[in-house]
């Protein structure tokens, strides 16, 4: 059975289905978010007339294919998170949470569980963003991350891997020099402060705010700004608050090194609400390598990801590996290939392609969707995890005839730069993050597995073994979010991480 559309309403009774790449790939067909409108009106204009519209948040524009009409949406601006959740959160743009007193009829357990600030010193083997509010105003303060990484232990957080790193560490695997043009106005030694220890005892780079103090001992002093960002602060996650070691998965697998600036983090905590009115039922965190500033993504199907999900009903996962994003192509190819009943040509990386190559688009949109199968020692599937992330301002555009060509979207669509939505900057920072329910096949299995980076079983302690945690459940399509019209198996939120000083390698 081929499923070509995403599941929208959660069905309590699930019949036995022949599952494959079809469902997660269908999730990648999600288009740009459309905010709920409290009111709308149509204005008919005569030739040689003009109309000025002022939006108190950030105007979203969708032009009809015939060019005769345009939809303007002024979304609701979400309030900032409560600062008591993480005292050091002032370092990065604020995010939204539902106040603890707010509940919704469709979902009786909507209150946000506040985190308490404590610190730990090690990362985990499965370290697993919701997003800052849309603003280009630089953050006013920044924490200092060092080789002894800070974390937050939230009250809702489920146990996740806590392997103790071997002493000694070293710089192998994670501290190769970064490109000078991603440092922005910061010296290299400032960027080198933001490291953590991986489960293998090695030192790896990790998340940092875009703006940081130049002197770690003087956080109120002079600041500098990196030319890249990593999304949400992972220490605010109620699913896993540990700093993730960027590059650890690839290093253990001998995978080609993934560019530092491509690591993006998305956090969604229980009770948060998106611009469509979806309420997050659990807590989730994704660390996904999805950069749009280079050409390797056109030929590399496997990208590292860490996925953490903790549900109040007991389901949880803390998994990591090289997720398979399958093929690459335009949105036209995706819609054609992913509905032809031939799974071998399915497209998981939907990218922008050059004008005149057979697929004309109305926005600079790119979306990736991938999956990772965790297998038991007998080869049977224990879990299928999904990852999806989209970008509305992709930095580069693909030439289908030569995927090694570096073509900036600004150049490819130079004739449309005065046309919305092409008139903004292209820095890969206007993203939509998805948190999708996994498939559990682990009712009677153990809750801990060791696999290689592709999910194949390995013995504990074997070279390249990654620790995976999977709750003892057998469920498909659990509710991740609720809305007035029912339960949904996916929570998503569009967030603008675009701060001053971002470069073309974000």
Secondary structure, 3 states (H helix, E strand, C coil): CCCCCCCCCCCCCCCCCCCCHHHHHHHCCCCCCCCCCCCCCCCCCCCCCCCCCCCCCCEEEEECCCCCCEEEEECCCCCCCCHHHCCCHHHCCCECCCCCCCCECCECCCCCCCEECCCCCCCCCCCCCCCECCCCCCCCCCCCCCCCCCCCEECCCCCCCCCCCCCCCCCCCECCCCCHHHCCCCCHHHHCCCEEECCCCCEEECCCCCEEECCCCCCCCCEEECCCCCECCHHHCCCCCCCCCCCHHHHHHCCCCCCHHHEEEEEECCCCECCCCCEECCEEEEEEECCCCCCHHHCCCEEEEEEEEECCCCCEEEEEEEEECEEEECHHHHHHHCCCCCHHHCEEEECCECCCCCCCCCCCCEEEEEEEEEECCCCCEEEEEEEEEEECCCCECECCCCCCCCCEHHHHCHHHCCCCCCCCCCCCCEEEEEEECCEECCCCCCCEEEECCCCCECCCCCCCCEEEEECCCCCECCCCEEECCEEECEEEEEEECCCCCCCCCC
